[in-house]
Amino acid sequence: MELIPIAAFLANIIFVMGLGWYLITNLQWYDYRIERVVLRHHKTWWHIAYFIAPFILYYALSRYSLFVVALYLPLVYLWHVRLDKKVVLTWRVKRFLILLVSLTLMINLLIAFKGWGNSYSVIFPLVLTYILSWGIEKFLFLAYKREAKRKVAAMSDLTIICVTGSYGKTSMKNFIAQVLGQKFNVYATPRSVNTLGGIIRDVNESLPANTQVYICEAGAREIGDIYAIAQLLHPQIVVVGKVGPQHLEYFKTLERIQRTKLEIIHSDRLKRAFIHTSVTDEPHEKVIFFGDDIHNLAATLEGIDFDLSVNDEERHFHTSVLGGFQSININAAILIAQEMGMNGDEIVSAVAKLKSVEHRLERLDAGGKIILDDGYNGNIDGMLEGVRLCSLHSGRKVIVTPGLVESTEALNSELIRAINGVFDIAIITGQLNAAQFDKELNVPNKIMLSDKSQMVKTLGEVTRAGDIILFANDAPNFI
């Protein structure tokens, strides 16, 4: 090979790997489903700028392909650096990248030595890698799934509790784990792990053999997702929390969301299902409805107080957890504790010890400021409660939010009206709802930030001791 062909050969490999890096990053964001990347991406212009246009230019300017690659690499690097949710180098990602570089090298060597063309292949190694990677992951998925089912089946004394709903799944899971943890050896899925693949991996790698109670969060983007989780674990106890217009982008109607959440009851071992009254009112011998039995609810910046009947006795509960809506999630934990044989005193004591779930109306006091970190909360009820809590503060009020994601314009308008009535400063992050907020928001100081990297600097400039700052939702910048 001459110098120029060798340079073109290496440049092609680098170019393909750059496109592959962009592709696998997007696939990871959208649960490795290519149809979601293509049809449901929130910034489809990225595909044009970082994939389609470079690909077309590479072949249209084939005589200057080295130039195109030299321009593309800094472009995709800057794109990667500016992401706040970068690709995680899991074994799946590593397998994809190793397969891609191997196939690209092999195909281009054949082209070079067989004289099959004047330019090296780009799209063929990408397509072949995606197809082969899909096949490998499918094979491994089925093998890991069988392993997980065997492990669960072998733990004959294990009680499995599955939690789903539109709002508060992670909080509910954590509250149940904290309450039952006062009496039992409990293990719960970490963070927001709630997909079938994530649960399979968690069972295989992390579920301790001596666990008495396994608490699993079940999420969905399509009809059938939760059914698959129910068929994997066959839980004895299930909870369907409050259901509302969350993820309408995927489900289209509230009725489809409700039907999907109720898939969790399809368990051969089901003993009890606790279902929030927003989901259904259809009676069943194994179903207990909840959500309407809480009395004397008081939610302040110091915590929650409420009354609830436990074992036919009215009991008073207090917790430092913030947000009146959390009483519903705590109610579910109380009902499950009763089902598991805990008495009233044990339950009251356990609720008093509850800790806030990270990034879900978590109160932090720093530098004379009160910070309410509600970054992982993306539903209208929770965000409105955060606004209400801020209204109780006597000092200046600051909100940082991208608005609601995967929701409706009407619900964002409702949120904006609430913000208008409370806050002195509103910092709107991202571009998803920027136009609507810019039009409807009416606060003394409105700041529009298209780039979240400026947020810390902006907060330092506009806030001071005595302020309360609410971080309401935190959408990654690919949304």
C-alpha positions in Angstrom: 0.0 0.0 0.0 1.2 3.5 -0.8 1.1 6.3 1.8 -2.2 7.9 0.6 -4.1 4.5 0.4 -2.8 3.6 3.9 -3.9 7.0 5.2 -7.3 6.6 3.5 -7.6 3.1 4.9 -6.9 4.2 8.5 -9.1 7.3 8.1 -12.0 5.1 7.0 -11.7 2.9 10.1 -11.6 6.0 12.3 -14.6 7.5 10.5 -16.7 4.3 10.9 -15.8 4.1 14.6 -16.9 7.7 15.0 -20.3 6.9 13.4 -20.5 3.7 15.5 -19.8 5.7 18.7 -22.7 8.1 17.8 -25.0 5.1 17.0 -24.3 3.1 20.2 -24.7 6.1 22.4 -28.1 6.8 21.0 -29.0 3.1 21.2 -28.1 3.0 24.9 -30.3 6.1 25.6 -33.3 4.4 23.9 -33.0 0.9 25.3 -31.1 -0.4 22.3 -34.2 -0.2 20.1 -33.3 1.3 16.7 -36.9 2.2 15.9 -37.0 4.5 19.0 -33.7 6.1 17.9 -35.1 6.7 14.4 -38.7 7.6 15.1 -38.8 8.9 18.7 -35.6 10.8 19.1 -36.1 14.2 20.7 -33.4 15.9 18.6 -33.6 14.3 15.2 -31.4 17.0 13.7 -28.5 15.4 15.5 -28.9 12.4 13.2 -28.5 14.8 10.2 -25.6 16.7 11.7 -23.6 13.8 13.2 -24.5 10.8 11.0 -26.3 11.4 7.7 -24.5 14.6 6.5 -21.0 13.3 7.3 -21.8 10.0 5.6 -23.1 11.7 2.4 -20.1 14.1 2.4 -17.7 11.2 2.8 -18.8 9.6 -0.5 -19.7 12.8 -2.3 -16.2 14.2 -1.7 -14.4 10.9 -1.9 -11.3 12.5 -3.3 -11.2 14.6 -0.1 -12.4 11.9 2.3 -9.4 12.5 4.6 -10.6 16.1 4.9 -14.1 15.0 5.8 -12.8 12.6 8.5 -10.5 15.3 9.8 -13.5 17.7 10.2 -15.9 15.0 11.5 -13.7 13.8 14.4 -13.6 17.1 16.3 -17.3 17.6 15.6 -18.4 14.3 17.1 -15.9 14.7 20.0 -17.4 18.1 20.9 -20.8 16.6 20.7 -19.7 13.8 23.1 -18.0 16.2 25.5 -21.1 18.4 25.8 -23.4 15.5 26.7 -24.6 15.3 30.3 -25.5 11.6 29.9 -22.6 10.0 28.1 -22.4 6.4 26.9 -21.7 3.9 29.7 -19.0 1.4 28.6 -21.0 -1.8 29.5 -20.0 -5.1 28.1 -22.7 -4.7 25.5 -21.2 -1.5 24.3 -17.7 -3.0 24.4 -18.8 -6.0 22.3 -20.4 -3.7 19.8 -17.3 -1.6 19.4 -15.0 -4.6 19.2 -17.2 -6.2 16.6 -17.4 -3.0 14.6 -13.6 -2.4 14.4 -13.0 -6.0 13.6 -15.6 -6.1 10.7 -14.5 -2.8 9.4 -10.9 -3.9 9.3 -11.7 -7.2 7.7 -14.0 -5.8 5.0 -11.7 -3.0 4.1 -8.7 -5.4 3.8 -10.7 -7.5 1.4 -11.6 -4.3 -0.6 -8.0 -3.2 -0.6 -6.4 -6.5 -1.6 -9.1 -7.8 -3.9 -9.5 -4.5 -5.7 -13.3 -4.4 -5.3 -13.6 -0.6 -5.4 -11.9 2.7 -5.2 -13.4 3.6 -1.8 -13.7 1.8 1.5 -17.0 0.7 3.0 -18.8 2.6 5.7 -22.5 1.6 5.9 -21.9 -2.2 5.4 -19.8 -2.7 8.6 -22.2 -0.6 10.6 -25.3 -2.5 9.4 -23.6 -5.9 9.7 -22.3 -5.0 13.2 -25.8 -4.0 14.3 -27.4 -7.2 13.0 -24.7 -9.5 14.5 -24.7 -7.5 17.8 -28.5 -7.8 18.0 -28.2 -11.6 17.5 -25.4 -12.0 20.1 -27.3 -9.9 22.7 -30.5 -11.8 22.0 -28.7 -15.1 22.6 -27.0 -13.8 25.8 -30.3 -12.3 27.0 -32.1 -15.6 26.8 -29.3 -17.4 28.5 -29.2 -14.8 31.3 -33.0 -14.9 31.6 -32.9 -18.7 32.1 -30.2 -18.2 34.7 -32.3 -15.6 36.6 -35.4 -17.8 36.6 -33.4 -20.7 38.0 -31.9 -18.5 40.7 -35.3 -17.2 41.8 -36.9 -20.6 41.7 -34.1 -22.0 43.9 -34.9 -19.4 46.6 -38.1 -21.1 47.7 -38.7 -19.0 50.8 -38.2 -15.7 48.9 -41.0 -13.2 49.0 -41.1 -11.0 45.8 -42.8 -7.7 45.8 -43.2 -5.8 42.4 -43.9 -2.1 42.3 -45.2 -0.2 39.3 -47.2 2.9 38.4 -46.8 6.2 36.5 -45.4 8.2 39.4 -43.2 7.5 42.4 -42.2 3.9 41.6 -38.6 4.4 42.9 -39.8 6.3 46.0 -42.4 3.6 46.8 -39.8 0.8 46.3 -37.4 2.5 48.6 -40.0 3.2 51.3 -41.2 -0.4 51.2 -37.6 -1.5 51.6 -36.9 0.8 54.5 -40.1 -0.2 56.4 -39.7 -3.9 55.8 -36.0 -3.7 56.5 -36.8 -3.1 60.2 -37.8 -6.7 60.5 -36.7 -8.6 57.4 -33.6 -9.2 55.3 -34.5 -7.0 52.3 -33.0 -6.4 48.9 -34.4 -3.9 46.4 -33.4 -3.2 42.8 -30.9 -0.3 42.8 -31.5 3.2 41.6 -34.1 3.3 38.8 -33.4 -0.2 37.4 -36.8 -1.2 36.1 -36.5 -2.9 32.7 -36.6 -6.6 32.0 -32.9 -6.7 31.0 -31.9 -4.6 34.0 -33.8 -6.8 36.4 -32.4 -10.0 34.9 -28.9 -8.6 35.4 -29.6 -7.5 38.9 -31.0 -10.9 39.9 -28.0 -12.7 38.4 -25.3 -10.5 39.7 -26.6 -8.8 42.9 -29.5 -10.6 44.6 -28.0 -12.1 47.8 -28.8 -15.8 48.5 -30.0 -15.0 52.1 -32.6 -12.4 51.0 -36.0 -12.8 52.6 -37.8 -10.1 50.6 -36.9 -8.9 47.1 -38.5 -5.6 46.0 -38.5 -5.0 42.3 -39.5 -1.8 40.4 -41.2 -2.5 37.0 -41.3 0.1 34.3 -42.6 0.1 30.7 -42.4 1.9 27.4 -44.7 -0.5 25.6 -47.6 -2.8 26.2 -46.2 -6.1 27.4 -43.1 -4.8 29.1 -44.5 -5.3 32.6 -46.1 -8.6 31.7 -42.7 -9.9 30.8 -41.3 -8.9 34.2 -44.3 -10.5 36.0 -43.6 -13.7 34.1 -40.0 -13.7 35.0 -40.5 -13.2 38.8 -44.0 -14.3 39.5 -44.3 -12.0 42.5 -46.5 -12.8 45.5 -47.3 -9.2 46.3 -47.7 -6.4 43.7 -48.4 -2.6 44.0 -49.8 -0.4 41.3 -49.3 3.2 42.4 -50.9 6.3 41.0 -51.3 6.3 37.2 -51.6 9.4 35.1 -50.6 10.9 31.7 -46.9 10.1 32.0 -45.2 8.7 28.8 -48.2 9.6 26.6 -45.6 9.9 23.8 -45.3 6.1 23.9 -48.7 4.9 25.1 -50.9 7.5 23.4 -53.9 7.1 25.8 -54.4 6.9 29.6 -56.4 3.7 29.1 -53.4 2.0 27.5 -51.1 3.1 30.4 -53.6 1.7 32.9 -53.8 -1.6 31.1 -50.1 -1.9 30.9 -49.5 -1.2 34.6 -52.1 -3.8 35.5 -50.1 -6.5 33.7 -48.2 -6.8 36.9 -51.0 -8.9 38.5 -50.4 -11.7 36.0 -48.4 -13.9 38.4 -49.0 -17.6 39.1 -48.1 -16.9 42.8 -50.1 -13.7 43.4 -51.4 -13.5 46.9 -52.2 -9.8 47.2 -52.4 -6.8 44.9 -52.5 -3.2 46.2 -53.9 -0.9 43.5 -54.3 2.9 43.7 -57.8 4.1 43.0 -56.6 6.1 40.0 -56.0 2.8 38.1 -59.2 0.9 38.3 -62.2 0.2 40.6 -62.9 -3.3 39.4 -63.1 -5.5 42.5 -61.1 -8.7 42.9 -60.7 -11.1 45.8 -56.9 -10.5 45.9 -57.1 -6.7 45.3 -57.0 -4.0 48.0 -57.5 -0.4 46.8 -55.6 2.4 48.5 -55.0 6.1 48.2 -58.3 7.5 49.7 -57.9 6.5 53.3 -55.3 9.1 54.5 -56.7 11.7 56.9 -55.4 15.0 58.4 -52.5 15.3 55.9 -50.1 18.2 56.6 -47.0 18.6 54.4 -44.5 21.3 55.2 -40.8 22.0 54.6 -40.2 20.0 57.8 -41.9 16.8 56.7 -45.3 15.0 56.5 -47.9 14.2 59.1 -51.0 12.1 58.5 -53.4 9.7 60.1 -54.2 6.2 58.7 -55.9 3.1 60.0 -53.5 0.2 60.8 -55.1 -3.2 61.8 -58.4 -1.4 62.4 -56.8 1.2 64.7 -56.3 4.8 63.7 -52.6 5.7 64.0 -50.7 9.0 63.5 -47.6 9.0 61.3 -44.8 11.5 61.0 -41.8 11.5 58.6 -39.1 14.0 57.6 -39.8 13.0 53.9 -41.0 16.0 51.9 -44.1 16.1 49.6 -47.7 15.4 50.4 -47.9 13.1 47.4 -45.4 10.8 49.1 -48.1 9.9 51.6 -49.5 7.7 48.9 -46.2 5.9 48.4 -45.8 5.5 52.2 -49.4 4.2 52.4 -48.4 1.4 50.1 -45.5 0.6 52.3 -47.7 0.5 55.4 -50.2 -1.9 53.7 -47.4 -4.2 52.6 -45.9 -4.1 56.2 -49.4 -5.2 57.5 -49.5 -8.0 54.9 -46.1 -9.1 56.0 -47.2 -9.3 59.7 -45.7 -6.1 61.2 -47.8 -4.6 64.0 -48.9 -1.0 64.3 -46.1 0.1 66.6 -43.4 -1.4 64.4 -44.9 0.3 61.3 -45.2 3.8 63.0 -41.6 3.5 64.2 -40.4 2.4 60.7 -42.2 5.3 59.0 -40.6 7.8 61.4 -37.2 6.6 60.3 -37.8 7.0 56.6 -35.2 8.8 54.6 -35.8 10.8 51.5 -34.9 9.1 48.2 -32.0 10.8 46.5 -33.1 13.6 44.0 -36.7 13.2 44.9 -37.7 16.3 46.9 -34.5 15.8 48.9 -33.8 18.8 51.2 -30.3 20.1 51.4 -29.2 23.1 53.4 -26.0 24.8 52.2 -24.6 28.3 52.3 -27.7 29.7 54.0 -29.9 28.4 51.2 -32.5 25.7 51.2 -32.2 23.4 48.2 -35.0 21.1 47.2 -33.5 18.5 44.8 -36.4 17.1 42.8 -34.3 16.3 39.8 -35.6 12.8 39.2 -39.2 13.7 39.5 -40.9 14.3 36.2 -44.7 14.2 36.9 -47.1 17.1 37.3 -48.3 16.1 40.8 -44.8 16.0 42.2 -43.7 19.2 40.5 -46.7 21.1 41.7 -46.1 19.9 45.2 -42.5 21.1 45.0 -43.9 24.5 43.9 -46.4 24.5 46.9 -43.6 23.7 49.4 -41.5 26.6 48.1 -44.5 28.9 48.6 -44.2 28.3 52.3 -40.8 29.8 52.4 -40.6 33.5 53.5 -37.5 34.4 51.4 -36.9 34.6 47.7 -37.9 31.6 45.6 -35.9 30.2 42.7 -36.8 27.3 40.3 -34.6 25.5 37.9 -36.5 23.3 35.4 -36.8 22.0 31.8 -40.6 21.6 32.4 -42.4 18.3 31.9 -40.9 15.7 29.5 -42.9 13.1 27.6 -46.1 15.0 28.6 -48.5 17.5 27.1 -48.5 21.2 26.4 -51.6 21.6 28.6 -49.8 20.1 31.7 -46.8 22.3 31.1 -49.2 25.3 31.0 -50.6 24.2 34.4 -47.0 24.0 35.7 -46.2 27.5 34.3 -49.2 29.0 36.0 -48.2 27.6 39.3 -44.6 28.9 38.9 -45.9 32.4 38.0 -47.8 32.6 41.3 -44.8 31.7 43.5 -41.3 32.3 42.1 -39.1 35.3 41.9 -36.5 33.7 39.6 -37.1 31.0 37.0 -34.2 29.3 35.2 -35.5 27.2 32.2 -33.0 24.6 31.0 -32.9 22.9 27.6 -34.8 23.5 24.4 -37.6 21.0 24.7 -40.2 23.4 26.3 -38.2 26.6 25.9 -40.6 28.3 23.4 -43.7 27.6 25.6 -42.0 28.7 28.8 -40.6 31.9 27.1 -44.1 32.7 25.9 -46.2 31.9 29.0 -43.8 32.4 31.9 -44.3 35.7 33.8 -41.9 36.0 36.8 -39.7 39.0 37.8 -36.6 37.3 36.5 -36.8 34.8 33.7 -33.5 33.1 32.5 -33.5 30.8 29.5 -30.5 28.4 29.4 -30.1 26.3 26.3 -26.9 24.9 27.6 -27.0 23.4 31.1 -23.3 23.8 31.5 -23.9 27.5 32.4 -26.4 26.6 35.2 -23.9 26.5 38.1 -22.4 29.9 37.1 -25.9 31.4 36.7 -27.0 30.2 40.1 -23.9 31.7 41.7 -24.7 35.0 40.1 -28.5 35.3 40.8 -29.0 33.5 44.2 -28.0 34.4 47.7 -28.3 33.3 51.3 -32.0 33.1 52.4 -33.2 31.8 49.1 -35.0 28.5 48.5 -34.0 26.8 45.2 -36.1 24.0 43.6 -34.6 21.8 41.0 -37.7 20.4 39.4 -37.0 17.6 36.9 -33.7 17.2 35.1 -34.0 16.1 31.5 -30.7 15.0 29.9 -29.7 17.2 27.0 -30.5 14.7 24.3 -34.2 15.3 25.1 
